[in-house]
């Protein structure tokens, strides 16, 4: 069984009358890459700051390697920190920046040199030690900040929106590098972000926060395929979320009426009929067929009219009106071999019963 690096036990944080984190409990095993994901104001950065020791919890306990940290100052928690602002000293070389924390601890020069060399090697910046930050790209500066954080060999690395200042291509490259560095070091990473693609691409586990609480946690694929709430379904990936005004059990499936009208879908996902309030259909789960699909097709069929097409290069988003005030978006591959429908064209949407996720709230 993995040793727990971090435990949050019924942690709450209030600023005056405003409750920011509410009775949050979380266990993070040693060596895991965990992303705390959520929109602005959900409490994710406050949670990270409490782990780091910058904020004291109003109630509850924070343990690192089994020991309570509530009364331990940040500098004694053996944590590495990487923030959105790299905070590199412009008058210091890369090596001096990376070794700064070790010098402040009074570590011997020979040990600092060894640790700095190892940290720069970990982030693939060998040979950059004598350069100054102004001579580095944004991605290289971010890697220097990462090297500075890991040089003292902390038990846990905390990262707060570290890629948000980079452009899209560089962010995507840094995601790969961060994951490779994590795998190489075997260190526990706690990563805070509002970017669901970052969280999904790098993490072993994603913790989705909403209004100061954990809305859902699990492996990225599990959360994407089986969102627990309407908020999670809407926040993770693209979704068609429809209200369900009636659900009844049939042989081996549920029959749900959507959108307040006569449209009915068959669903195999388990959920008691009285709990069903919404359903979620991912755009990539919808297939576009010519009008009048072949007989014997066991999928759900919805007739509609194409109202909008957004070409995204490899794929196109096709918005299809299926009833008054009710539309679904389908994700369709764009290629010469599969021509897109025209605006105003009548089409049929096909959805497998198992691809519809039922939501209780």
C-alpha positions in Angstrom: 0.0 0.0 0.0 1.3 3.5 -0.9 2.4 5.8 1.9 0.2 8.9 2.1 2.2 12.0 1.5 -0.7 14.4 2.1 -3.9 14.1 4.1 -6.5 16.8 4.4 -8.9 15.9 7.2 -12.2 17.9 7.2 -10.4 21.1 6.3 -12.4 24.3 6.1 -11.2 27.9 5.5 -13.2 31.1 5.9 -12.2 34.7 5.3 -14.5 36.6 7.6 -18.1 35.6 6.8 -17.0 34.0 3.4 -16.5 30.3 3.5 -14.0 29.4 0.7 -13.2 25.7 1.5 -15.9 23.6 3.2 -15.1 20.4 5.2 -12.7 19.1 2.5 -11.0 15.7 3.0 -8.4 14.4 0.6 -5.7 11.7 0.6 -2.7 11.9 -1.8 -0.4 8.8 -1.9 3.3 9.1 -2.3 4.4 9.6 -6.0 1.0 10.5 -7.4 0.3 13.3 -9.8 -2.9 14.9 -8.6 -4.5 17.9 -10.3 -7.0 20.1 -8.3 -9.2 21.4 -11.1 -12.0 24.0 -11.0 -13.1 27.5 -12.1 -11.9 30.7 -10.5 -13.2 31.1 -7.0 -13.8 27.4 -6.3 -11.2 27.2 -3.5 -8.4 25.3 -5.3 -5.6 27.8 -4.7 -6.7 28.4 -1.1 -6.5 24.6 -0.6 -2.9 24.6 -2.1 -1.9 27.6 0.0 -3.1 25.7 3.2 -1.0 22.7 2.2 2.0 25.0 1.6 1.4 26.8 5.0 0.6 30.2 3.6 -2.9 30.0 4.9 -4.0 28.4 8.2 -7.2 26.3 8.0 -10.1 27.6 10.1 -10.8 24.0 11.1 -9.5 20.5 10.3 -6.0 19.1 10.0 -3.4 18.9 7.3 -0.9 16.1 7.6 2.3 15.5 5.6 3.8 12.0 5.9 1.4 11.4 8.8 2.4 14.4 10.9 0.1 17.4 11.5 1.4 20.6 9.8 -1.1 23.1 11.1 1.4 24.7 13.4 4.5 24.1 11.2 5.7 27.2 9.2 6.0 26.9 5.4 9.8 26.7 5.4 9.8 23.6 7.6 7.3 21.6 5.6 9.8 20.3 3.0 7.7 21.3 0.0 8.7 22.6 -3.4 6.7 25.4 -4.9 6.2 26.5 -8.5 3.9 29.4 -9.2 2.4 31.2 -12.2 5.0 34.0 -11.8 8.4 32.3 -12.0 10.0 34.9 -9.7 13.5 34.3 -11.0 16.1 36.8 -9.8 17.2 38.7 -12.9 20.7 39.5 -11.5 21.5 35.9 -10.8 22.6 33.2 -13.3 20.5 30.1 -13.8 22.7 28.1 -11.4 22.5 30.8 -8.8 18.7 30.9 -9.1 18.4 27.1 -8.8 20.8 27.0 -5.8 19.2 29.9 -4.0 17.1 27.9 -1.6 19.9 25.6 -0.7 22.2 28.6 0.1 19.6 30.0 2.4 19.6 26.7 4.3 23.4 26.9 4.7 24.1 23.8 2.6 27.8 23.3 1.7 28.9 24.7 -1.7 30.0 21.3 -3.0 26.5 19.8 -2.2 24.8 22.8 -3.8 26.8 22.4 -7.0 25.8 18.7 -7.1 22.2 19.4 -6.4 22.0 22.2 -9.0 23.6 20.0 -11.6 21.1 17.2 -11.0 18.2 19.6 -11.0 19.2 21.2 -14.3 19.7 17.7 -15.8 16.2 16.7 -14.6 14.6 19.6 -16.6 17.0 19.2 -19.6 18.9 22.5 -19.1 22.4 21.2 -18.9 24.8 23.9 -20.1 22.5 26.7 -19.2 23.9 27.3 -15.7 25.8 30.5 -16.6 23.0 32.2 -18.5 20.8 34.9 -17.1 16.9 34.7 -17.1 16.6 37.4 -19.7 18.5 35.2 -22.2 15.9 32.4 -21.8 12.6 31.7 -23.4 9.4 31.5 -21.4 9.5 27.7 -21.4 13.1 27.7 -20.3 12.4 30.1 -17.5 9.6 27.9 -16.3 12.0 24.9 -16.3 14.5 26.9 -14.2 11.7 27.7 -11.7 10.9 24.0 -11.6 14.6 23.1 -11.1 14.8 25.5 -8.2 11.8 23.9 -6.6 13.2 20.3 -6.9 16.8 21.0 -6.1 16.3 20.6 -2.3 14.6 17.3 -3.0 11.3 18.1 -1.4 8.8 15.3 -0.5 6.0 17.1 -2.4 6.0 19.6 -5.3 3.1 22.1 -5.3 2.4 23.8 -8.7 -0.1 26.7 -9.0 -1.1 27.5 -12.6 2.5 27.3 -13.7 1.8 27.2 -17.4 -0.8 29.9 -17.7 1.7 32.6 -18.9 2.9 30.5 -21.8 1.4 30.4 -25.3 -0.6 27.4 -26.5 2.2 25.5 -28.2 4.6 25.9 -25.4 2.0 24.9 -22.8 1.4 21.7 -24.7 5.1 21.0 -24.8 5.5 21.7 -21.1 2.7 19.4 -20.2 4.7 16.5 -21.7 7.9 17.6 -20.1 6.2 18.0 -16.6 4.8 14.5 -16.9 8.1 13.1 -17.9 9.9 14.9 -15.0 7.3 13.5 -12.6 7.8 10.0 -13.9 11.6 10.4 -13.7 11.7 11.8 -10.1 8.8 9.7 -8.6 7.9 12.8 -6.5 4.4 13.7 -5.5 3.0 16.5 -7.6 -0.1 18.6 -6.6 -1.1 20.7 -9.5 -3.7 23.5 -9.4 -5.3 24.6 -12.7 -8.5 25.8 -14.2 -7.5 24.2 -17.5 -9.2 20.8 -17.9 -6.9 19.7 -20.8 -3.8 20.3 -18.6 -5.3 18.2 -15.8 -6.5 15.4 -18.0 -3.2 15.2 -20.0 -0.9 15.0 -17.0 -2.6 13.6 -13.9 -3.0 10.2 -12.4 -6.1 11.6 -10.6 -8.2 14.7 -11.0 -10.0 16.4 -8.1 -12.7 18.7 -9.4 -13.7 21.4 -7.0 -16.8 23.5 -7.0 -17.9 26.1 -4.4 -15.3 25.0 -1.9 -16.1 21.3 -2.1 -14.9 18.3 -4.0 -17.5 17.7 -6.8 -15.8 14.5 -8.0 -12.4 12.8 -8.1 -11.0 10.0 -10.0 -8.9 9.0 -13.0 -9.2 11.5 -15.9 -10.9 9.0 -18.2 -13.4 8.0 -15.6 -14.4 11.5 -14.8 -14.9 12.3 -18.5 -16.9 9.2 -19.2 -18.9 9.2 -16.0 -19.4 12.7 -14.7 -21.2 12.6 -11.3 -23.0 15.9 -11.6 -24.2 18.4 -14.2 -21.4 20.8 -13.2 -18.7 18.2 -13.8 -20.3 17.1 -17.1 -20.3 20.7 -18.3 -16.9 21.7 -16.9 -14.9 18.6 -18.2 -14.9 18.6 -22.0 -17.7 19.5 -24.4 -21.2 18.3 -23.5 -24.8 18.3 -24.6 -26.7 18.6 -21.3 -30.5 18.1 -21.6 -33.2 18.3 -19.0 -35.1 15.1 -18.4 -38.8 15.6 -17.4 -39.8 11.9 -17.3 -37.9 8.6 -16.8 -39.3 5.1 -16.6 -37.8 1.7 -16.4 -38.1 -0.7 -19.3 -36.6 -4.1 -19.9 -32.9 -3.6 -19.5 -32.9 0.2 -19.9 -34.5 3.5 -19.0 -36.7 5.5 -21.3 -36.3 9.2 -20.8 -38.2 12.1 -22.2 -36.0 15.1 -23.0 -36.4 18.8 -23.4 -40.0 19.1 -22.1 -41.3 17.6 -25.4 -42.2 14.3 -26.9 -38.6 13.2 -27.7 -37.7 10.0 -26.0 -34.3 8.3 -25.6 -33.3 4.8 -24.4 -30.4 4.7 -21.9 -28.5 1.8 -20.4 -26.7 3.7 -17.7 -27.9 2.7 -14.3 -29.8 5.3 -12.2 -33.1 5.0 -10.5 -35.8 6.8 -12.5 -36.9 9.1 -9.7 -33.4 10.5 -9.4 -32.9 11.4 -13.1 -32.9 15.2 -13.7 -30.5 15.6 -16.7 -28.6 13.6 -19.3 -25.2 14.2 -20.9 -24.3 13.3 -24.4 -20.7 14.0 -25.6 -20.5 15.5 -29.1 -18.1 12.8 -30.3 -20.7 10.1 -29.4 -23.2 11.5 -31.9 -23.2 10.2 -35.5 -24.7 12.1 -38.4 -26.8 10.0 -40.8 -28.8 10.9 -43.8 -32.5 11.4 -43.2 -34.4 8.1 -42.7 -31.8 5.8 -41.1 -31.8 2.1 -42.1 -34.3 -0.1 -40.3 -33.1 -2.4 -37.5 -30.6 0.2 -36.2 -30.7 -0.2 -32.4 -29.4 3.3 -31.7 -31.5 6.3 -30.6 -32.5 8.4 -33.6 -33.3 12.1 -33.5 -34.3 14.0 -36.7 -33.1 17.6 -37.1 -31.9 20.4 -39.3 -28.3 21.7 -39.5 -28.1 25.2 -38.1 -24.4 25.9 -37.7 -21.1 24.4 -38.7 -17.8 25.4 -37.0 -14.8 24.0 -38.8 -12.0 23.2 -36.3 -9.6 21.7 -38.8 -9.5 17.9 -38.2 -13.1 18.1 -36.9 -16.2 20.2 -37.3 -18.8 21.1 -34.7 -22.2 20.7 -36.3 -25.2 22.2 -34.4 -28.5 20.4 -35.2 -31.9 21.7 -34.1 -34.0 18.7 -33.1 -37.0 20.6 -31.6 -38.1 24.1 -30.9 -35.5 25.6 -28.6 -33.5 22.3 -28.4 -30.3 21.6 -30.3 -27.4 19.1 -30.1 -23.8 19.6 -31.1 -22.1 16.7 -32.9 -18.3 16.4 -33.5 -17.7 15.3 -37.0 -14.4 14.4 -38.7 -13.5 16.7 -41.5 -12.0 15.0 -44.5 -12.5 15.0 -48.3 -13.9 11.4 -47.9 -16.6 12.5 -45.5 -18.3 15.6 -46.8 -20.0 17.8 -44.2 -23.7 18.5 -44.4 -25.0 21.8 -45.6 -26.7 24.5 -43.6 -30.4 23.8 -43.5 -30.0 20.1 -44.5 -32.2 17.6 -42.8 -30.1 15.0 -40.9 -30.7 12.2 -38.4 -28.6 12.0 -35.2 -27.7 8.5 -33.9 -26.7 7.9 -30.3 -25.9 4.6 -28.6 -27.9 4.0 -25.4 -24.7 3.3 -23.5 -23.3 6.7 -24.6 -25.9 8.7 -22.7 -24.9 9.6 -19.1 -27.8 10.2 -16.6 -27.3 12.8 -14.0 -29.1 13.3 -10.7 -28.1 17.0 -10.2 
